[in-house]
Amino acid sequence: MGRGAGRVVLLALALLLVVRATPASAAPKSYLVMASQRPASWSALLTPITSQFRIFYIFDSINGIALRIDNVFVSALKLFGGYTYTVLPGMAVIEDKLYEVRTTHSWGFLGLEGLDGEPIDVWKNDVDFGEGVIIANVDTGVSPISASFRDDGSLPKPDRWRGGCQQGYSGCNNKLIGARVFNEGIKLLSKQLNETEVNSPWDHDGHGTHTLSTAGGACVPNVGAFGRGTGTAKGGSPRAHVASYKACFTTACSSLDILMAILTAVEDGVHVLSLSVGSPASDYVVDTIAIGTAYAVTQSVVVVAAGGNDGPAAGSISNVAPWMLTVGASTMDRLFPANVIIGTKTIKGQSLSNSTSQPCVMISGEKANAAGQSAANSALCLPGSLDPAKVSGKIVVCTRGGSNGRVAKGQVVKDAGGVGMVLCNDAASGDNVIADPHIIPAAHCSYSKCLEIFSYIQSTGSPMGEIKTKDEEVGVEPSPVMAAFSSRGPNTITPQILKPDIIAPGVSVIAAYSQEVSPTGLDSDHRRVPYMVESGTSMSCPHVAGIAGLLRKKYPKWNPNMVYSAIMTTATRLANDDAGIRDETGGAATPFSYGSGHVNPVRALDPGLVYDTTIHDYANFICSMRPTDTQGLLPVPLPLGLEELWTLLIRVFRGADSDPFKCSKDNNHPEDLNYPSISAPCLPTSGSFTVKRRVKNVGGGAASYTVRITQPAGVTVTVNPSTLSFDGKNPEEQKHFMVTLKVYNADMAADYVFGGIGWVDGKHYVWSPIVATTKCG
């Protein structure tokens, strides 16, 4: 018996002892088990105890299995970072957990269409709309009847495709080339499952159809949402092939289902993987998405992930591993007006609802509380909080927040007899408003505008109002603006890596939708629509995935990290009014909101220089984060046994190398990962700190780049050398440089300060943001 097999037996014996010592009535659980060496047969090794254990996924590519432990509670496993895990020699066991799922105009806003709505030459001719690229998502499935996935007969069969459709699923063609479902994990984690939904690749939520069509949906003319925003719907790579890997459901997603979906997509041959799923950030070694995408990157798959919708709280960003491109959400220059007429004033808001038929009495939800309900509850229009006697026939002003969503508040108003709703942001939500398909006439208004509405209601004996909606308004300034919900940095796992990386349109995005579900998701809503407006980092993520598809088409030999670099270093930090990007309050946003900036696909297709991060770089980065690290920069204490987990993650990157990877004997700093941005926490207040970088010339021919530095407050940045010259003879030629940061005012640098460096050759501007602080941890 080999050494690896012996370790698996050790694992089985340990679990068997736990089984015998625990009550038979305890709930079953499921785990990811990873080994440093692959056993000849997992099943054979566990056969003696199959009454207590069941393998439901085998992850060959990472030497792992998904294991269900029936009718026991594994009390021997220890808690770390939100995961239950244990470590044995050469083994790691990580408990499954739940994850959540995080257009017609957006491509024009991003510069891929002219003012006439026609595609520009670089999109249409230079990259053929991404033809031949395979883009996949891991999401809630796909609606094959959508026109966005129709095969018009002009697409060839994909060259390297090894996947396909679930047996019995008849929706696949040369456009939608794959649709599969992964459900073993969710069956154990969730008891509230719809059998039809859980066993079919069909989308019963709408989310997966929306995101997949945003990334790679075909061109569909005369499309809008509820008659508004009509135009040609299309993805970023509209002639790409697309595939759906369903691992999320209306209830939630299992981390093990997601992992299996990711690994299957990689083996099937996808080029770009879009992940609009996530959970609060956790250490990479126990994060199944980080583990799965680490393997994906080693197989040249570009991974784009949503940063989460937990903003604007600092440190709320998720999907923070550096081998993923993490996307935040911002507005575009379009809105769907819904104005509130009060007296002689017109208060601007947004909605996709109908208008009220006439002026109506207005009442604040706070003043409409039912018996036994607090004014705080009724202000939020929570279920059962409104008194029908006070609300009937009136427009109710509700405040955003609480346990129910935006459109659900309209249902509460309707159930109480109200005829309209004004949805008001609280101070935290600021000026970000979203156009929703409310079931009653409604207008969503900003915090500042709502102060005027509340003042009018309180100062008027019989306040009257009217809601008037109309078609889209385009050319809105300033745009983009950060979405309030978009999660923010700093990165709480490795603050030495700036996240998010990039922002893209994520507010009021029109894309395909599943007709298996209503546009609001409410049981009382019986409407069905083929295209729908949605908001979230889930929507911004596939925009960038579609752009990544164009880059894979133009540069098929590039590795994923070169694609990430091209997208990040060419981003813009200006809005369409030539001022800096703002946050939801109207104040200046920072790289913790937008990363490198707002994606610019035209510039990304000709980046000039790229940061060519290698698999070896990632392995050394992991070395720098292991418990043996002596730099004092680890965000949390690492318990005994975590060494094995780091070793297993390094193995995912190094694969089956004949020579086992050994961490460099030199001091490894996480800041030295060859990343397109620079984050330097824990700067010394005396002396200096230097990070290393290297870039490759992909602009073609000889080139000379000179650095331009934007100095952070309280810190002096120098770059050596200040000029990079390429002779153009060697396409693999790279130049190294060092960036040195020296604090000259510790008080100014006590909190994070922001700057950056740009390499300029007269045609290209290659930008890397810098965030720095003397604060540690």
C-alpha positions, 0 to 999 in steps of 0.5 A: 500500500502506498503512502497516500493510500495509508493516509486515506485509511488513517482518515477513514479510521479516524472518522469511523471512531467518531461515528461510533462515539456520536449519537445516531440521530445527529444530522448528516454532513458533507466535506471536501477531503483533499490528499497530497497523493492520489489513492488508487481507489477512494471507494475501495479504501472506504468500502468497509465503512460505506454504511456511514460514508458516501462519496458523491463527487471525485475531484481527480484534478485536485486529489479530492473527494466530496464525502457525506457522513450519514447520521453523525456529528463529527465533533472531532473537527475544529473550527477555523475561519467559518469552516469546520476542518481537520488536518491529518498527515497529507490530508485536509477535511473541509466542511461544505457550506452555503453560498449565494448568487451575487444589455441593450445599452451597456456595451455602448456605454463601454465604447464598443458601439458608436452613437448610432448603436452600431458596433465599432470596427475593433469589436466587429472585425478585429475580434469577430465578436469573440467567435470561437471562444467558449464562455461558461458560468456557474450559476442557477442554470439557463433558459434554452428557449431564450433568443439570446441562445438561439443557433442561427446556423452561422456558428461553427462547432467549437474546436476543443469542446469535451462537454455537453448537455445533461441527459434529457435536456434538449436545449443545446446547439452550436450557441448553447453548447453545454448545460449541466446540473450539480446538486449532490451537495445542496440536497444535503444542505437544504431541505426546501428544494423543488425537485423539478428545479434541483434535477434540471439544468433549466433556470428557475431563478432567472439569475443564471440566464441573465448573467450568461447572456450578458457575457456571451448572448447573441445579438437580439434586436428590439429587446427591452424591459417592460417596453423600456430601453428597447435596443439590441440585446447582446453579450460582450462576446456575442458570437462566443459559444456558451455553457451553463453549469448549474450549481445554484438554486433559488435556496442557495448553492453548496460549495461542493457543487460549485467546486465540482462545476468549476472543475468540470467546466475546466475539463470540458474545455472552457476558455472563460469562467464567469462566477457570480457567486460567493460568500464572505471572504475566507482563507484561500486554503479552506475556500472551495472557490479559491481552490477550484479556480486555482486549478482553473488558472493552471489550465489557462482558464480565465476566471472572473468573479463577482466581488459581492453585494455587501457594500459600502462597508469597508472590508466587505469584498469577497472572492479575493484570491489573486488568481481571480479577476474580482469585479465591483459594480457601478452605474452607467449613463442610463436611468429609467425615470420615475418622478414624484410630483409633490406640490410644485416640485418634481423629485427624480427617481427610478422605476420600471412600474406604471404611473399612478392614474391621478394625484393621491394622498401621501403618507409616511410608513412611519405614521401608518403602523398597524396595532402592535407594530412599531413605527420603526417596522412600518417605516420600513414597510415590513410584512404586516406592519401597515394599517389598511385603514391608514394606507388604503388609496394612498401613496406610502413612503417606505424606507429601504432596509430591513428584512424585505427587499425593495419590490417586496415592500411594494407588495406590503403596500399593495396588501394594505390597500395602498396604490403607490410607493415611494421607496427612499434610501437611507443615509447608508444607501446614499444617492444610488437608486435602482429601477425595479419592476415594482408590482404597483406604481413606485419610484425609488429616490435617493436619500437627499431627494427623500429628505425633501419628500419627508419635509413636504409630508411633515409640513403639509396638512394634506400632502398629495403626490403623483408618480409619473414614469417614462422611457429611458434617459441616456447620457446621464452625468456623472457616470459611472458612479459606484453602486452602494451595494458593491462590496469594498476593500481592503482585502481582509484575507491578504491586505497585500492584494488590492481588491476589487480589481475592476468595476463594470456596469452592474445597475439596471442591466437588461439581459435575458431572463427565465420565464419560469419565474416572475420578474420580482420573484414574488409568489403573487407576481404572475408576470413573465418576461423574456428580458429583464433589468437586474442589478448587482455585482452578479451583473458587472461580473459577466460584462468583464467575462465577455470582454475577457472573451474578446481578449482570448479571441485576439490573443489565444496564447495569453495566459489568464494573468495577462488577460487580467493585467490588460483589463486592469492596467487600461481601466479609467478612473474618470467619469463622463464629466471628466471628474474622478469616479464618485461613490454613492454619497457623491464623494470621491471614490477610492481604489477600495471601491473601484480597484484599478478603475472602470473597465475600458474594453477598447483600450484593453485590447491593446494594453502595451504592457502586461504583468505576466504572473506565472504559476510559479509566482502564485506558488511563491505567493502561497509560500509567503502566507504559510505559518512559517512566514516571519513578516508579521503581516498575516491577518489572523493567527494560524492554528496548528495543522494549517501547514498541511492546508497550505501545502495542498494548495501549493500542490494544486498550482504545481500539479504533478511536477516530477520535482516537488515545489519548494518554497524559495529560501529568500524572504517571500513577501506577498506584496512581491506577487507580480500583480498589476496593482500594489498594496502595501500595508504595515509600512515602516515609519522609518526606512523604506519598503520595496516591492518588485514587479516585471512587465512584458511588451505586447505592443509589438516592436521596439518601445520605450516606456517612462514612468509617471508617479501619482504620490500618495499622501504622506508617502514618497514613491520612487521607481527604479529604473524610471524608463523601460526599453524593449528592443522588440526582437524577443516577444517574451522579453520582460523588464523588471523594476522596483517600487520603493515607498518611504513614509515622510508623514506618519500621521497622514499615512496612518490610514490608507492613502492612494496613488499609482504609477503609469508607464507611458510610451506616447500611445499606451498608458499602463496604470497600476494603483498604489494603496498604502498605510502604516497600519498593520493587520 
